[in-house]
Amino acid sequence: MTTTQEHQQIRILVQAAAAACEDKKGEDTRILELDPIDSGLSDFFLVTSASNDRQTMAIADEIEYRLKKDFGVYANSVEGRRKGDWILLDYVDFVVHVFLAERRAFYDIERLRKSARPLSPAEFDAELKAALAKKTLAVRKKAPAKAKPATNAKPAAIAKPVTKAKPAATKTKAASPKAKKAVKKIAVPAKKAVAPAKKTVVPTKKAAAKPTAKKPVAKKAAAKKSKA
């Protein structure tokens, strides 16, 4: 039995093969999801029709090319390529049937596999996308639980001593203007005290100079009177 992950990978390969059929103008493309009890080894049948043998070969070649290029998957066996009326590509987990329209009507594989669930490529693609979406949601729900230790570790990484050092720098800056003002207040009264001392010295010099200047004048006046 295949696991859920393996089954999902098989669905991706079947969808890629169905897209190749659509691109090469395959008609009435159907995907049969086989009953596990009735299917044996394969999980899916991919059935498509073509209008001529050249188109059947072109569709088969495109399927082989895409699966080999994009996924590295090769067909286990290929049958009916020479005639081109019914080409069978066996990929073990799924089988591709490329028919001419009349051959498909004659063999009527869809009727033979009554227990299978038929799906169009669009319906199959929608189911595949829904399954992938559920898987991504399950992964996202698990991711936060693992990431919680990382979020708790963030507060420990904050360096608290750095924030405490900033106020110390502001205190030193605030103290410097006060010191300057104190120096100015002390220097101002010192200058005012010196200025009055200079003014007191000036009157003493003028008082000493006046008597010396008047004495010679009085002597000359007395001499003139005696001569007369």
PyMOL commands that set and color helices and strands:
alter all, ss='L'
color gray80, all
select helices_A, chain A and resi 4-23+36-39+53-71+101-107+109-112+121-152+155-157+160-227
alter helices_A, ss='H'
color red, helices_A
select strands_A, chain A and resi 27-33+44-50+77-79+86-90+94-100+117-119
alter strands_A, ss='S'
color yellow, strands_A
deselect
rebuild
show_as cartoon
